[in-house]
Amino acid sequence: MINFDPIDAAPTSGQIEAYLQPGKLKDALEVDMLKGTLIHENAHIMSLSASQSDNDLIGYEEWCDDNECDDNKYRRIFAQREAACAPNYYDYWSGCLKEDSYLNLFFQKFWADIYREYTYGGTKNMSHYDFYEKYYDRFVTNYAATNPTEDIAESFSAFVLWDDEKIDNKKKWCKAYGVNLVDKIR
C-alpha cells in the first residue's frame, strides 16, 4: 500500500494561489517531487514485500499493553530478531530478509561493514547526522543514511530519475562545498 499526501508536494512550485482553490491543486503541485515520492515509495513495496522476507515483523501487541509501550522490551525483541536473522538484514516492517532479496543484497554490499557502528537492536549508537557526516560519500542523499530501507529507496529513485545534466550540476555544487552526494549511484 502506498499512502502519501499530495499537499506535501505543494506549493513548493507552481501557482501558490491554486493551492487554496477547489479543483486547482494540480496547478500547485511540484510534479518532479511527486514523481520522486511515488518512485521512492514503490521501491519500498518492491524491497519490503512478503516475497522478500519471512514476514516476521514486530507487532505492537508484543511490546505494548493497554496503549502503553515498553521501549526496552521493544529493543530486546528487535535485538533478538536481528541476531537470529544475521547476517541478513532485519527490518521491523517486514522481518528477516531472504538471502537473495533486493534489500538484503543491497545491505550486504553497502551497509554490512558500517551498520553495527550506527545501530543495533533498534538502538542508535551514533546520531544520524554524525553517521551521515562520517560516510557521506556512500549515500545519494542525507535521508538515505537513515537506514538501509531508505537508502535502497533513495538509490532506486536516483537511478530511475537519472538526469545527466542535474547530476553534473549536483557534482559541481558538491565539489564546491566539499560534499559528495552522487558518486554512489555512478
PyMOL commands that set and color helices and strands:
alter all, ss='L'
color gray80, all
select helices_A, chain A and resi 6-9+16-20+25-27+31-48+50-52+60-63+71-85+102-110+115-118+128-134+136-138+143-146+148-160+164-177+183-185
alter helices_A, ss='H'
color red, helices_A
select strands_A, chain A and resi 64-65+68-69+90-91+95-96+119-120+123-124
alter strands_A, ss='S'
color yellow, strands_A
deselect
rebuild
show_as cartoon
